[in-house]
Amino acid sequence: MKNFTWSPRALGLMAVLVFTVLGLATLGAGQGGGGGRGAAPAQGGAAGRAGGGGGRAGAPANPDDWRVDATRGPVDLGLTDLSLIGAIDVHQHLDPDAPGAGGQVRALDGFEAAIMAKQRGMRGIVFKTHQDPTSAAVAYLVRKHAVPGFEMFGRMASNYSTGGINVAAVEHFSQIKGGWGRIVEMPTRDSITGARDMSPASLTQNRPWMLLMPPGTPPYIATSKDGQLTPEVKYLIGVMAKVRTVDSNGHLVLATGHATPEEHLLLATEARKQGLQVLLTHPGDIPQLPEVTKLGAFIELNASGIYKTDAGSKAAADLVRKVGAEHIIVGTDCGQTVNVYPTDCLVLAARGMRAHGVTQRELDMMYKANPAKLLGLPPLEELGPTATITANRP
């Protein structure tokens, strides 16, 4: 037999071939198993989209599917549900962003979140940023380059990094190209509720910028004093009522932020008097809810607090019965590495609430109709039969 030796060129070609084969095999395995960040979201199939509790091809999820290794981040479970079709998630934390409280990093960026949501049949998402107006710019780029026709918006909070109660910041947010900066939120991480622990250890973990602020800086950004909104907040709300977003000519929406129960009511009262749509930022079951609902404000109920336990699902169902689904919007408050992906979060929350008696009609109001109204979008029925919610279950 003829002896031969490998030339350097032949060795290089062989190495490329081996790595290519291994890479293709790994890619195929990743797509088949749902993948991690950046992987193509698994499709639930016809059975998953048609059934209220469908998962991968309609299979029920394992009760422990939601468990997440925070050091790795979530894995796409590929869950589908009737409640996702036409849904709008008004509360996602995405990249580009700085870590959230406690150093929580984001598990996916705005492009990945929009693509995944669209593939699951969702109508739109709102990207919330605590510290800057970037979400409006990301919404513009996603709409133009990634998912045309997808309803993506920005949501910006009024913390120290955005100048606090700052008319200039609000005006800028509304005028970013496209006009997709839509929800302006009162203070969150720099609110009075965020300043309850001003110890260096707590600030290092949750509000590190406060350690760098000049002496005499107030520990929080006030929105009220002596039971009344501050003049600056009232003025800002009045400006918001007059501003229209550039290009899209949209109306701004007020979210109440991490307020006290009394502040939620004060903010909702003033904003509704000025004609603004209002979203109470995950207020919980506070005594002011009946008064707030009479004003026509919406109450945000976060799926991240529903899906992990049966107690969370039951508490959410009890709140729906107490105040009525017509007054509630379900947003995930997901997108971090400590939670499942937002689409899976919505599905698991819907399943949990159904188990405690919440109907599909109620889920459709909280997932689809109410968010559309908040954002000034037409009801799905006005978009034609292909967009209309096909289920009409009691």
LUMDOBA-985475 format. One line per 5 residues: their letters; for each residue x, y, z of C-alpha. Coordinates in Angstrom, 2 decimals, always signed. Example, Ala and Ser with C-alpha at 12.3 -4.5 7.8 and 13.67 -1.06 7.14 Angstrom:
2
as	+12.30/-4.50/+7.80 ~ +13.67/-1.06/+7.14 $
This chain:
394
mknft	+0.00/+0.00/+0.00 ~ +1.27/+3.43/-0.94 ~ +2.44/+5.49/+2.00 ~ +1.58/+9.20/+2.15 ~ +1.81/+12.10/+4.57 $
wspra	-0.72/+14.86/+5.29 ~ +0.27/+18.24/+3.89 ~ -0.42/+21.33/+6.03 ~ -3.10/+22.38/+3.50 ~ -4.85/+19.01/+3.74 $
lglma	-4.73/+19.07/+7.53 ~ -6.33/+22.53/+7.55 ~ -9.13/+21.49/+5.23 ~ -9.83/+18.39/+7.31 ~ -10.02/+20.48/+10.52 $
vlvft	-12.50/+22.88/+8.91 ~ -14.64/+19.93/+7.77 ~ -14.68/+18.34/+11.25 ~ -15.61/+21.57/+13.02 ~ -18.32/+22.32/+10.45 $
vlgla	-19.93/+18.90/+10.95 ~ -19.76/+19.24/+14.73 ~ -21.22/+22.74/+14.57 ~ -24.15/+21.65/+12.41 ~ -24.86/+18.76/+14.75 $
tlgag	-24.82/+21.07/+17.77 ~ -27.07/+23.59/+16.04 ~ -29.59/+20.92/+15.15 ~ -29.65/+19.64/+18.71 ~ -30.11/+23.15/+20.08 $
qgggg	-33.01/+23.91/+17.78 ~ -34.67/+20.64/+18.59 ~ -34.49/+21.30/+22.33 ~ -35.76/+24.85/+22.40 ~ -32.37/+26.50/+22.59 $
grgaa	-31.20/+29.31/+24.83 ~ -30.72/+32.98/+24.18 ~ -30.77/+33.73/+20.49 ~ -32.10/+30.31/+19.51 ~ -35.10/+30.14/+17.21 $
paqgg	-38.15/+29.84/+19.44 ~ -39.81/+26.45/+19.28 ~ -43.13/+26.43/+17.47 ~ -46.04/+24.96/+19.36 ~ -47.78/+23.79/+16.19 $
aagra	-51.44/+23.82/+15.31 ~ -52.48/+21.94/+18.40 ~ -50.65/+24.37/+20.67 ~ -52.17/+27.46/+19.03 ~ -55.69/+26.08/+18.93 $
ggggg	-55.94/+24.95/+22.55 ~ -56.18/+27.16/+25.60 ~ -53.52/+25.21/+27.50 ~ -51.27/+24.04/+24.70 ~ -47.53/+23.68/+25.09 $
ragap	-45.12/+22.11/+22.65 ~ -47.58/+20.73/+20.12 ~ -50.27/+21.01/+22.78 ~ -48.55/+18.96/+25.48 ~ -49.04/+20.22/+29.04 $
anpdd	-45.98/+21.78/+30.63 ~ -44.11/+20.06/+33.41 ~ -44.95/+21.81/+36.70 ~ -41.27/+22.60/+37.15 ~ -40.76/+23.95/+33.61 $
wrvda	-40.49/+27.51/+34.91 ~ -37.48/+26.83/+37.13 ~ -34.55/+28.90/+35.91 ~ -30.83/+28.66/+36.57 ~ -30.04/+32.36/+37.02 $
trgpv	-26.39/+31.86/+36.10 ~ -27.40/+30.43/+32.73 ~ -30.65/+32.25/+32.12 ~ -33.93/+30.85/+30.84 ~ -34.39/+28.23/+28.16 $
dlglt	-37.14/+28.75/+25.62 ~ -39.92/+26.37/+26.63 ~ -41.75/+26.93/+23.36 ~ -45.12/+27.26/+25.09 ~ -48.16/+28.44/+23.15 $
dlsli	-51.62/+29.42/+24.26 ~ -54.75/+31.02/+22.89 ~ -54.08/+33.96/+25.21 ~ -50.88/+34.82/+23.32 ~ -52.62/+35.38/+19.99 $
gaidv	-52.96/+39.15/+19.71 ~ -51.54/+39.81/+23.19 ~ -49.52/+42.90/+24.12 ~ -47.07/+42.67/+27.02 ~ -46.71/+46.17/+28.54 $
hqhld	-43.75/+45.39/+30.83 ~ -40.58/+43.71/+29.55 ~ -37.02/+44.32/+30.76 ~ -34.63/+43.85/+27.84 ~ -31.19/+44.74/+26.56 $
pdapg	-29.63/+47.15/+25.91 ~ -29.94/+48.10/+29.57 ~ -27.96/+48.27/+32.78 ~ -28.59/+45.54/+35.35 ~ -31.72/+45.91/+37.42 $
aggqv	-32.03/+45.97/+41.19 ~ -29.84/+43.35/+42.79 ~ -27.73/+43.12/+39.65 ~ -30.36/+41.30/+37.57 ~ -29.12/+41.19/+33.99 $
raldg	-31.35/+40.89/+30.95 ~ -31.76/+37.53/+29.24 ~ -32.60/+38.81/+25.75 ~ -32.55/+42.04/+23.80 ~ -35.32/+43.98/+22.12 $
feaai	-34.83/+42.31/+18.75 ~ -34.87/+38.79/+20.20 ~ -37.92/+39.54/+22.34 ~ -39.90/+40.97/+19.42 ~ -39.03/+38.09/+17.09 $
makqr	-40.01/+35.52/+19.71 ~ -43.25/+37.31/+20.55 ~ -44.22/+37.62/+16.90 ~ -43.54/+33.94/+16.28 ~ -45.88/+33.06/+19.14 $
gmrgi	-48.67/+35.20/+17.67 ~ -48.37/+38.25/+19.91 ~ -49.36/+41.69/+18.67 ~ -46.78/+43.75/+20.54 ~ -44.56/+44.42/+23.55 $
vfkth	-43.49/+47.42/+25.61 ~ -39.79/+47.67/+26.52 ~ -39.42/+49.28/+29.96 ~ -36.26/+51.07/+31.01 ~ -35.80/+52.41/+34.53 $
qdpts	-32.85/+54.66/+33.75 ~ -33.00/+56.11/+30.23 ~ -35.14/+56.68/+27.09 ~ -33.38/+53.97/+25.04 ~ -36.55/+51.87/+24.78 $
aavay	-38.10/+54.32/+22.30 ~ -35.08/+54.05/+19.99 ~ -35.04/+50.25/+20.19 ~ -38.76/+50.18/+19.33 ~ -38.05/+52.23/+16.20 $
lvrkh	-35.20/+49.96/+15.10 ~ -37.17/+46.76/+15.74 ~ -40.16/+48.05/+13.77 ~ -37.97/+49.13/+10.85 ~ -35.40/+46.35/+10.61 $
avpgf	-36.61/+43.24/+12.45 ~ -40.37/+42.83/+12.74 ~ -42.28/+45.31/+10.52 ~ -45.88/+45.70/+11.60 ~ -45.16/+44.53/+15.15 $
emfgr	-46.43/+46.95/+17.80 ~ -43.35/+47.72/+19.91 ~ -43.25/+50.70/+22.25 ~ -40.96/+52.23/+24.86 ~ -41.63/+52.90/+28.55 $
masny	-39.36/+55.24/+30.53 ~ -39.27/+55.90/+34.28 ~ -38.56/+59.26/+35.91 ~ -35.54/+58.42/+38.05 ~ -32.40/+60.42/+38.84 $
stggi	-30.68/+59.28/+35.64 ~ -33.47/+60.84/+33.55 ~ -33.58/+64.02/+35.63 ~ -36.41/+63.03/+37.93 ~ -39.65/+64.94/+37.28 $
nvaav	-38.27/+66.34/+34.05 ~ -40.37/+67.87/+31.29 ~ -37.36/+68.02/+28.96 ~ -36.77/+64.28/+29.28 ~ -40.42/+63.51/+28.57 $
ehfsq	-40.45/+65.76/+25.51 ~ -37.27/+64.12/+24.21 ~ -38.68/+60.64/+24.80 ~ -41.78/+61.50/+22.80 ~ -39.79/+62.94/+19.90 $
ikggw	-37.37/+60.06/+19.27 ~ -37.68/+58.93/+15.65 ~ -40.87/+56.98/+15.00 ~ -42.67/+58.29/+18.07 ~ -42.79/+54.91/+19.78 $
grive	-41.88/+56.22/+23.22 ~ -45.36/+55.97/+24.67 ~ -45.48/+55.28/+28.45 ~ -43.94/+57.78/+30.88 ~ -43.57/+56.39/+34.37 $
mptrd	-43.20/+58.14/+37.69 ~ -40.11/+57.27/+39.82 ~ -39.41/+53.58/+40.31 ~ -35.98/+52.75/+41.70 ~ -35.63/+56.31/+43.03 $
sitga	-39.16/+56.49/+44.43 ~ -40.00/+56.85/+48.10 ~ -40.59/+53.09/+48.30 ~ -37.15/+52.47/+46.84 ~ -35.47/+54.56/+49.54 $
rdmsp	-36.65/+52.64/+52.56 ~ -33.17/+51.17/+53.10 ~ -30.40/+53.71/+52.60 ~ -27.65/+51.56/+54.08 ~ -24.45/+51.37/+52.01 $
asltq	-24.95/+47.64/+51.50 ~ -28.44/+48.12/+50.11 ~ -27.41/+51.03/+47.91 ~ -24.47/+49.08/+46.52 ~ -26.81/+46.31/+45.47 $
nrpwm	-29.85/+48.28/+44.33 ~ -29.01/+51.97/+43.75 ~ -25.23/+52.30/+43.39 ~ -25.44/+55.77/+41.83 ~ -26.65/+57.16/+45.16 $
llmpp	-23.20/+56.49/+46.63 ~ -21.77/+58.91/+44.03 ~ -24.31/+61.70/+44.37 ~ -23.25/+64.99/+46.00 ~ -23.95/+65.52/+49.69 $
gtppy	-27.46/+66.72/+50.39 ~ -29.06/+64.84/+47.49 ~ -32.57/+63.81/+48.56 ~ -32.82/+60.05/+49.12 ~ -35.75/+59.81/+46.70 $
iatsk	-37.63/+61.81/+44.07 ~ -40.82/+63.09/+45.63 ~ -44.10/+63.03/+43.76 ~ -46.28/+64.14/+46.67 ~ -46.11/+66.20/+49.86 $
dgqlt	-48.65/+66.54/+52.64 ~ -51.15/+64.38/+50.80 ~ -50.99/+66.31/+47.52 ~ -49.03/+65.93/+44.31 ~ -46.10/+68.29/+44.05 $
pevky	-46.54/+71.25/+41.67 ~ -43.80/+69.81/+39.43 ~ -45.67/+66.53/+39.01 ~ -48.96/+68.28/+38.25 ~ -47.24/+70.45/+35.67 $
ligvm	-45.57/+67.44/+34.05 ~ -48.89/+65.61/+33.77 ~ -50.39/+68.69/+32.14 ~ -47.57/+68.78/+29.59 ~ -47.99/+65.06/+28.89 $
akvrt	-51.66/+65.65/+28.05 ~ -50.66/+68.16/+25.36 ~ -47.69/+66.36/+23.80 ~ -48.10/+64.13/+20.74 ~ -45.40/+61.71/+19.71 $
vdsng	-43.40/+62.53/+16.61 ~ -44.30/+60.72/+13.36 ~ -46.95/+58.47/+14.96 ~ -48.97/+61.33/+16.57 ~ -49.65/+59.19/+19.63 $
hlvla	-50.91/+60.20/+23.08 ~ -48.61/+59.64/+26.05 ~ -49.63/+57.29/+28.86 ~ -48.88/+57.76/+32.56 ~ -47.66/+54.82/+34.65 $
tghat	-47.64/+55.51/+38.38 ~ -44.27/+53.91/+39.19 ~ -43.25/+52.40/+42.50 ~ -45.59/+54.70/+44.39 ~ -47.29/+54.44/+47.76 $
peehl	-50.96/+53.41/+47.74 ~ -51.96/+57.03/+48.35 ~ -49.74/+58.27/+45.52 ~ -51.21/+55.76/+43.07 ~ -54.63/+57.32/+43.65 $
llate	-53.36/+60.92/+43.53 ~ -51.52/+60.32/+40.25 ~ -54.43/+58.47/+38.66 ~ -56.88/+61.20/+39.68 ~ -54.81/+64.03/+38.20 $
arkqg	-53.88/+62.19/+35.03 ~ -57.44/+61.07/+34.29 ~ -58.63/+64.64/+34.92 ~ -56.14/+65.73/+32.24 ~ -57.44/+63.08/+29.84 $
lqvll	-54.50/+60.65/+29.98 ~ -54.70/+56.89/+29.98 ~ -53.26/+55.60/+33.27 ~ -51.57/+52.36/+34.32 ~ -51.02/+51.67/+38.00 $
thpgd	-47.61/+50.01/+38.19 ~ -48.14/+46.61/+39.90 ~ -49.83/+48.19/+42.95 ~ -51.01/+44.94/+44.53 ~ -54.35/+44.62/+46.28 $
ipqlp	-54.41/+48.09/+47.84 ~ -57.51/+49.69/+49.41 ~ -57.55/+52.43/+46.72 ~ -58.36/+50.05/+43.85 ~ -62.15/+50.65/+43.83 $
evtkl	-61.61/+54.41/+43.55 ~ -58.97/+53.95/+40.87 ~ -61.20/+51.76/+38.72 ~ -64.04/+54.33/+38.92 ~ -61.60/+56.80/+37.37 $
gafie	-61.05/+54.50/+34.40 ~ -57.40/+53.73/+35.17 ~ -55.93/+50.29/+34.50 ~ -54.29/+48.13/+37.15 ~ -51.11/+46.30/+36.16 $
lnasg	-50.94/+42.67/+37.25 ~ -47.53/+41.10/+36.70 ~ -47.33/+37.55/+35.38 ~ -43.92/+37.16/+37.02 ~ -45.71/+37.08/+40.37 $
iyktd	-48.32/+34.60/+39.16 ~ -46.64/+31.74/+37.37 ~ -44.26/+30.37/+40.00 ~ -46.71/+29.21/+42.65 ~ -50.30/+28.14/+42.99 $
agska	-50.71/+30.79/+45.67 ~ -49.67/+33.43/+43.14 ~ -52.20/+32.12/+40.62 ~ -54.97/+32.09/+43.21 ~ -54.19/+35.63/+44.39 $
aadlv	-54.32/+36.87/+40.79 ~ -57.66/+35.13/+40.17 ~ -59.06/+36.62/+43.37 ~ -58.02/+40.11/+42.23 ~ -59.71/+39.58/+38.85 $
rkvga	-62.95/+38.65/+40.62 ~ -62.62/+41.59/+43.01 ~ -62.04/+44.46/+40.56 ~ -63.05/+42.96/+37.20 ~ -60.92/+41.96/+34.22 $
ehiiv	-62.04/+45.10/+32.37 ~ -59.83/+47.13/+34.72 ~ -56.69/+44.93/+34.61 ~ -53.73/+44.62/+32.26 ~ -51.40/+41.64/+32.59 $
gtdcg	-47.76/+42.47/+31.87 ~ -44.92/+40.09/+32.58 ~ -42.19/+42.18/+34.28 ~ -39.94/+39.50/+32.77 ~ -36.91/+39.49/+30.51 $
qtvnv	-34.31/+38.97/+33.24 ~ -32.16/+35.86/+33.62 ~ -34.02/+34.95/+36.83 ~ -37.36/+34.48/+35.03 ~ -38.65/+32.42/+32.14 $
yptdc	-38.89/+34.18/+28.78 ~ -41.81/+36.64/+28.63 ~ -43.86/+34.54/+26.18 ~ -43.58/+31.47/+28.43 ~ -44.36/+33.64/+31.45 $
lvlaa	-47.65/+34.77/+29.89 ~ -48.64/+31.19/+29.06 ~ -47.86/+29.83/+32.51 ~ -49.71/+32.72/+34.17 ~ -52.76/+32.13/+31.95 $
rgmra	-52.78/+28.44/+32.86 ~ -52.49/+29.24/+36.55 ~ -55.37/+31.73/+36.49 ~ -57.55/+29.36/+34.44 ~ -57.03/+26.72/+37.10 $
hgvtq	-58.65/+29.14/+39.56 ~ -61.64/+30.03/+37.43 ~ -60.51/+32.93/+35.24 ~ -62.23/+32.57/+31.86 ~ -60.76/+32.94/+28.38 $
reldm	-62.91/+36.02/+27.85 ~ -61.33/+37.61/+30.93 ~ -57.83/+36.63/+29.81 ~ -58.48/+38.18/+26.40 ~ -59.47/+41.46/+28.04 $
mykan	-56.37/+41.56/+30.26 ~ -53.90/+40.31/+27.64 ~ -55.25/+41.95/+24.47 ~ -58.15/+44.42/+24.60 ~ -57.06/+46.51/+27.59 $
pakll	-53.39/+46.92/+26.56 ~ -54.52/+48.01/+23.09 ~ -56.83/+50.63/+24.61 ~ -54.08/+51.87/+26.92 ~ -51.71/+52.38/+23.98 $
glppl	-54.29/+53.93/+21.66 ~ -54.40/+50.97/+19.26 ~ -57.57/+49.82/+17.49 ~ -59.31/+46.68/+18.75 ~ -58.31/+43.50/+16.94 $
eelgp	-61.78/+43.28/+15.37 ~ -61.11/+46.48/+13.42 ~ -57.99/+44.98/+11.84 ~ -59.90/+42.34/+9.92 ~ -60.82/+38.69/+10.37 $
tatit	-57.23/+37.39/+10.34 ~ -56.42/+39.45/+13.43 ~ -59.65/+38.84/+15.32 ~ -59.55/+36.59/+18.34 ~ -61.24/+33.47/+17.14 $
anrp	-62.18/+32.04/+20.51 ~ -65.27/+33.31/+22.24 ~ -65.40/+31.04/+25.19 ~ -67.43/+32.10/+28.28 $
